[in-house]
Amino acid sequence: MPRCIFNGCHRSTRNKVTKELYCTTHLRRIDRNGYPELKHDAWQSKEKLPHEFVDDFILKNWKKMIDEELVVALLTQGIKEVNVHRVKYRRRKLGIRKYLYGEIKKHRVWIRTQAIKRYGTKCELCGYGATIDTHHILPRHRGGPHEIENLMVICPNCHALITRRKIILEKRTDIPFVSKQIMKLLKKFYPL
């Protein structure tokens, strides 16, 4: 295999029968910058952080904070070049693939399955169990948290009624009262 002619590069060129002198990395740099070296006077922007301090800080706090919180903490420490992308890059360079409670706990599917485990697989208002949705009691746009305590398991029909404000539900303690109202309506329309 022919090797790249760039000084210090040990990669091969594209294939055995090639007219290219450079590997694909250096060819892309030539296309982009006009020369095979990195861009003059600029390393990767993600590499500009003071590694010793930032790496120690990330290693010490990655289990307690998500990337956005790490950025805020580093900004208060006086590191001005920090942002979420750079912290995520340094975290990955350190071998920390995911940050603990952040992504797992806030993940929508995980929260939804935990709510279904806690509150059951039937609608909390009418008892229908063929299909279920999860609904935020205090809506997200009004500052409601994406937590299990703020979710309820309901059927699509009740979900539509709540969304269209035909049923008013402000907190979890209102569920038994609203459930009784819905059951009265159902008995009125569907007498047994």
Residue pairs with C-beta under 8 A, 6 or more apart in sequence:
1 12
1 13
1 15
1 16
2 12
2 13
2 16
2 18
3 9
3 10
3 11
3 12
3 13
4 10
4 11
4 12
4 13
4 21
4 22
4 23
4 26
5 21
5 22
6 22
6 23
6 26
6 36
9 22
9 23
9 25
9 26
11 23
11 24
11 25
12 23
13 20
13 21
13 22
13 23
14 20
14 23
14 24
20 27
22 30
22 36
26 36
29 35
29 36
29 37
29 38
30 36
33 39
38 44
45 86
46 85
46 86
46 89
46 90
48 81
48 86
49 79
49 81
49 82
49 86
49 90
50 79
51 90
53 77
53 79
54 74
54 79
54 82
54 87
54 90
55 90
55 94
57 70
57 73
57 74
57 77
58 70
58 87
58 90
58 91
58 94
58 96
59 94
59 96
61 70
61 73
62 70
62 91
62 96
62 99
62 100
63 99
63 100
63 101
64 100
65 73
65 99
65 102
66 99
66 101
66 102
66 103
67 84
67 87
67 88
67 91
67 99
67 102
68 84
70 87
71 82
71 83
71 84
71 87
74 82
74 87
75 82
91 99
98 104
104 110
105 111
106 146
108 146
111 146
111 147
111 148
111 151
112 134
112 151
114 148
115 134
115 148
115 151
115 152
115 153
116 132
116 134
116 153
118 148
119 151
119 152
119 153
120 153
121 129
121 132
121 153
122 128
122 129
122 132
122 153
123 129
123 132
123 153
123 154
123 155
123 158
124 152
124 153
124 154
124 175
124 179
125 154
125 155
125 158
125 167
125 175
125 178
125 179
125 182
126 155
126 157
126 158
126 179
126 182
126 183
126 186
128 155
128 157
128 158
129 155
130 155
131 155
131 156
132 153
132 154
132 155
133 153
133 154
133 155
133 156
133 159
134 151
134 152
134 153
134 154
135 151
135 152
135 154
135 159
135 162
135 163
136 144
136 146
136 150
136 151
137 144
137 150
137 151
137 152
137 169
137 170
137 171
137 172
138 144
138 145
138 150
138 170
138 171
140 146
144 150
149 172
152 169
152 172
152 175
154 162
158 167
158 182
161 167
162 169
167 178
167 181
167 182
168 174
168 178
169 175
169 178
